[in-house]
Amino acid sequence: MKLKALLLFVFLLGAACPAWAVISFSQLDTILVEAVSSGTSAGINTSANSLLVFNCSTWSGAPGEAITPSDSAGLTWAENASSPKNPTTQTYVQQFWAINSGGTVGHTFTATTGGTGAYITCFILEFTGNATGTAIDTTAGQNEAAGGSGTTSSGATGTRSQANEVLVGVMGTGATVNVGISAGSGFTIPFGGSQGISADSIAAIEYQVVSSVGTDACTFGVDNTTDATSTICGTFKASATVTLRQRRPIVMQ
């Protein structure tokens, strides 16, 4: 049978195209305790595969004491490579992160020091839309002496490996006076994200979702420069899903 035309439809699959999830802030839990060796949060209901970022500032008699994080779900916590920082010998500022492998009802978080009499201020942030492997990308952190310019900064991170990420900053000061804290340009301090236990352990956290590759710094405004500060910044990846793009069919006659 003679054919006037042979129609051959060839469907070619294009190159894999990454489609980025939208990484977004979900909720905040806090630990605020004084003159103790540990403190535990009230608890929140967390989602499966979410990113949890555990930020703390502790003050105690010299020398200061770092905290060890733990939680009711038994997660494994990794410390930011630029953590800890010590604005004074009595103060530790730290940042940790973990992937919440399963959703947990009444998820609580505990910060434990090696001694007694610590003032502990911690903020645990939950994000969704995050990468579930090694979520952390770049880090930065530094101490700044008293008498600064009215801002405190982590210093610059390295260049991020992808465009879609969330920046999370924490600052702390072993203050001798009360300090007002404001978010850096483009950042948000969530409700309850700036706290102090008297004037001894004042801390704040902030975050910013970004969508273009670059280097970053987490900055805070401080209205009193009497005391030294420390700021730490971590950038965390949004998840990438692979989609296949279908090209137009080729028609051969």
NORKADA-V768373 format. One record per pair of residues at least 4 apart in sequence whose C-alpha atoms are under 8 Angstrom apart, sorted by the first residue. I is the first residue (numbers start at 1). GAP is how many residues later the second one is. D is the distance in whole Angstrom. If there is no record, write none. Layout:
i	gap	d
I	GAP	D
I	GAP	D
This chain:
i	gap	d
5	248	5
6	246	7
6	247	5
7	244	6
7	245	6
7	246	6
8	242	7
8	243	6
8	244	5
8	245	8
9	240	5
9	241	6
9	242	6
9	243	8
10	239	5
10	240	6
10	241	7
11	235	7
11	236	7
11	237	7
11	238	5
11	239	7
12	234	6
12	235	6
12	236	8
12	237	7
13	231	7
13	232	6
13	233	5
13	234	6
14	230	6
14	231	5
14	232	6
14	233	6
15	229	7
15	230	7
16	226	6
16	227	6
16	228	5
16	229	7
17	225	6
17	226	5
17	227	6
17	228	7
18	222	6
18	223	6
18	224	5
18	225	6
19	221	6
19	222	5
19	223	6
19	224	7
20	144	7
20	218	7
20	219	6
20	220	5
20	221	6
21	108	5
21	109	7
21	217	6
21	218	5
21	219	6
21	220	7
22	107	5
22	108	8
22	142	8
22	216	7
23	104	7
23	105	6
23	106	4
23	107	6
23	141	8
23	142	7
23	143	7
23	186	7
23	215	5
23	216	8
24	103	5
24	104	6
24	105	6
24	142	8
24	185	7
25	100	7
25	101	6
25	102	5
25	103	7
26	99	8
26	100	5
26	101	5
26	102	7
27	98	6
27	99	5
27	100	7
28	95	7
28	96	6
28	97	5
28	98	6
28	162	8
28	164	8
28	165	8
29	12	7
29	13	7
29	14	7
29	15	7
29	94	6
29	95	5
29	96	7
30	11	6
30	12	7
30	91	8
30	92	5
30	93	5
30	94	6
31	8	6
31	9	6
31	10	5
31	11	8
31	78	8
31	79	8
31	80	8
31	89	7
31	90	6
31	91	5
31	92	7
32	7	7
32	9	8
32	87	8
32	88	6
32	89	5
32	90	7
32	165	7
33	5	8
33	6	6
33	86	6
33	87	5
33	88	7
33	164	7
34	83	7
34	84	6
34	85	4
34	86	6
34	163	7
35	81	7
35	82	4
35	83	5
35	84	6
36	80	5
36	81	5
36	82	5
36	83	7
37	75	6
37	76	5
37	77	7
37	78	6
37	79	4
37	80	6
37	81	6
38	72	7
38	73	5
38	74	4
38	75	6
38	80	8
38	82	8
39	71	6
39	72	5
39	73	7
39	81	7
40	68	7
40	69	5
40	70	4
40	71	7
41	67	5
41	68	5
41	69	6
42	66	6
43	63	5
43	64	5
43	65	4
43	66	7
44	61	7
44	62	5
44	63	5
44	64	7
45	58	7
45	59	6
45	60	4
45	61	5
45	62	6
46	4	7
46	54	8
46	57	5
46	58	5
46	59	6
46	60	8
46	61	7
46	80	8
47	53	7
47	55	7
47	56	4
47	57	7
47	81	8
48	52	6
48	53	6
48	54	4
48	55	4
48	56	8
49	50	6
49	51	5
49	52	5
49	53	6
49	54	7
49	79	8
49	81	8
49	83	6
50	49	6
50	50	5
50	51	7
50	76	7
50	77	6
50	78	5
50	79	7
50	80	7
50	82	8
51	46	7
51	47	6
51	48	5
51	49	6
51	75	6
51	76	5
51	77	6
51	79	6
51	81	8
51	84	8
52	45	6
52	46	5
52	47	6
52	48	7
52	72	7
52	73	6
52	74	5
52	75	7
53	42	7
53	43	6
53	44	4
53	45	7
53	71	6
53	72	5
53	73	7
54	15	8
54	41	6
54	42	5
54	43	6
54	68	7
54	69	6
54	70	4
54	71	7
55	38	8
55	39	6
55	40	4
55	41	6
55	67	5
55	68	5
55	69	6
55	115	6
55	150	8
56	11	8
56	36	8
56	37	6
56	38	5
56	39	6
56	64	7
56	65	6
56	66	4
56	67	6
56	114	8
56	147	8
57	34	7
57	35	6
57	36	4
57	37	6
57	63	6
57	64	5
57	65	6
57	114	8
57	115	5
57	116	8
57	144	7
57	145	7
57	146	6
58	6	8
58	7	7
58	8	7
58	9	8
58	33	6
58	34	5
58	35	7
58	60	7
58	61	6
58	62	5
58	63	6
58	143	6
59	5	6
59	6	7
59	31	5
59	32	5
59	33	7
59	59	6
59	60	5
59	61	7
59	115	6
59	141	7
59	142	6
60	4	5
60	5	7
60	30	5
60	31	7
60	57	6
60	58	5
60	59	6
61	29	6
61	56	8
61	57	8
62	27	6
62	28	5
63	26	5
63	27	5
64	25	6
64	26	4
64	27	5
64	28	6
65	25	7
65	26	7
65	27	7
65	48	6
65	49	7
65	50	7
65	53	8
66	18	8
66	26	6
66	27	8
66	28	8
66	47	6
66	48	8
67	27	8
67	44	6
67	45	5
67	46	5
67	47	7
68	43	6
68	44	5
68	45	6
69	8	7
69	27	8
69	40	7
69	41	6
69	42	5
69	43	7
70	4	7
70	5	7
70	6	8
70	7	7
70	39	6
70	40	5
70	41	7
71	4	7
71	36	7
71	37	6
71	38	4
71	39	6
72	35	6
72	36	5
72	37	7
73	31	7
73	34	7
75	23	7
75	24	8
75	25	7
76	22	6
77	19	6
77	20	6
77	21	5
78	18	5
78	19	5
78	20	6
79	4	7
79	15	8
79	16	6
79	17	4
79	18	7
80	4	8
80	14	8
80	15	6
80	16	6
80	17	7
80	59	7
80	154	7
81	58	7
82	57	6
82	58	5
82	59	5
82	150	7
82	151	8
83	10	7
83	11	5
83	12	6
83	58	7
83	149	7
84	8	6
84	9	6
84	10	5
84	11	7
85	7	6
85	8	5
85	9	7
85	56	7
85	57	7
85	58	6
85	145	6
85	146	8
85	147	8
86	4	8
86	5	6
86	6	5
86	7	6
86	57	7
86	144	6
87	4	6
87	5	7
87	56	5
87	57	7
87	58	7
87	85	8
87	86	7
87	87	7
87	141	5
87	142	5
87	143	5
88	4	8
88	86	7
88	140	7
88	141	8
90	84	7
91	82	7
91	83	6
92	80	8
93	77	8
93	78	7
93	79	6
93	137	7
93	138	7
93	139	8
94	76	8
94	138	7
95	75	7
95	137	7
99	33	6
99	34	8
109	15	8
111	9	8
111	11	8
113	5	7
119	78	7
119	81	7
119	82	6
120	77	8
120	81	7
121	74	7
121	75	7
121	76	7
121	80	7
121	81	7
121	82	7
123	70	7
123	82	7
129	109	6
129	110	6
130	5	7
130	106	7
130	107	6
130	108	4
130	109	5
131	4	5
131	105	8
131	106	6
131	107	5
131	108	4
131	109	7
132	107	7
135	101	5
135	102	5
135	103	8
136	98	7
136	99	6
136	100	4
136	101	6
137	23	6
137	24	7
137	97	7
137	98	5
137	99	6
137	100	7
138	19	6
138	20	6
138	21	7
138	22	6
138	96	6
138	97	5
138	98	8
139	18	5
139	19	7
139	93	8
139	94	6
139	95	5
139	96	6
140	14	6
140	15	6
140	16	6
140	17	5
140	18	8
140	77	7
140	92	6
140	93	5
140	94	7
141	12	8
141	13	4
141	14	6
141	89	7
141	90	6
141	91	4
141	92	6
142	11	7
142	12	5
142	13	7
142	88	6
142	89	6
142	90	7
143	11	8
143	85	7
143	86	6
143	87	4
143	88	7
144	4	7
144	8	7
144	84	6
144	85	5
144	86	6
145	82	7
145	83	4
145	84	7
146	79	6
146	80	5
146	81	5
146	82	4
146	83	7
147	78	5
147	79	6
147	80	7
147	81	8
148	4	8
148	77	6
149	76	7
150	71	6
150	72	5
150	73	6
150	74	7
150	75	6
151	68	7
151	69	6
151	70	4
151	71	5
152	19	8
152	67	6
152	68	5
152	69	6
152	70	7
152	77	7
152	78	7
152	79	7
153	64	7
153	65	6
153	66	4
153	67	6
153	77	8
153	78	6
153	79	8
154	15	8
154	63	6
154	64	5
154	65	6
154	76	7
154	77	5
154	78	5
154	79	6
155	62	5
155	63	7
156	59	6
156	60	5
156	61	5
157	58	6
157	59	5
157	60	6
157	76	8
158	57	6
158	58	8
159	54	7
159	55	5
159	56	4
159	57	8
160	53	6
160	54	6
160	55	6
160	75	8
161	52	7
162	50	8
162	51	6
162	75	7
163	47	7
163	48	5
163	49	4
163	50	4
163	51	8
164	45	7
164	46	6
164	47	4
164	48	6
164	49	8
164	73	6
164	74	6
165	44	6
165	45	6
165	46	7
165	70	6
165	71	5
165	72	4
165	73	5
166	41	7
166	42	6
166	43	4
166	44	6
166	69	6
166	70	5
166	71	7
166	72	7
167	40	5
167	41	5
167	42	6
167	43	8
167	51	8
167	66	7
167	67	6
167	68	4
167	69	6
168	37	7
168	38	6
168	39	4
168	40	7
168	50	7
168	65	6
168	66	5
168	67	6
168	68	8
169	36	6
169	37	5
169	38	6
169	49	5
169	50	8
169	62	7
169	63	6
169	64	4
169	65	7
170	33	7
170	34	6
170	35	4
170	36	7
170	61	6
170	62	5
170	63	7
171	32	6
171	33	6
171	34	7
171	49	8
171	58	7
171	59	5
171	60	4
171	61	6
172	29	7
172	30	6
172	31	4
172	32	7
172	57	6
172	58	6
172	59	7
173	27	8
173	28	6
173	29	6
173	30	6
173	54	7
173	55	6
173	56	5
173	57	7
174	25	8
174	26	5
174	27	5
174	28	7
174	53	7
174	54	7
174	55	7
175	4	7
175	24	5
175	25	5
175	26	7
175	27	7
175	51	8
175	52	6
175	53	8
176	23	6
176	24	6
176	50	8
176	51	7
177	22	5
177	23	8
177	49	8
178	20	8
178	21	5
178	24	8
178	46	8
179	20	8
179	23	7
179	43	7
179	44	6
179	45	6
180	42	6
180	43	5
180	44	7
181	13	7
181	23	7
181	39	7
181	40	6
181	41	5
181	42	7
182	7	8
182	38	6
182	39	5
182	40	7
183	4	6
183	5	6
183	6	6
183	23	6
183	36	7
183	37	5
183	38	6
184	4	8
184	34	7
184	35	5
184	36	5
184	37	6
185	34	8
186	22	6
187	19	6
187	20	5
187	21	5
188	18	5
188	19	5
188	20	6
189	4	6
189	5	7
189	15	8
189	16	6
189	17	4
189	18	7
190	15	8
190	16	7
193	11	5
193	12	6
193	13	7
194	8	8
194	9	6
194	10	4
194	11	7
195	7	6
195	8	6
195	9	6
196	4	7
196	5	5
196	6	4
196	7	6
197	4	5
197	5	6
198	4	8
217	16	7
218	13	7
218	14	7
218	15	6
219	12	8
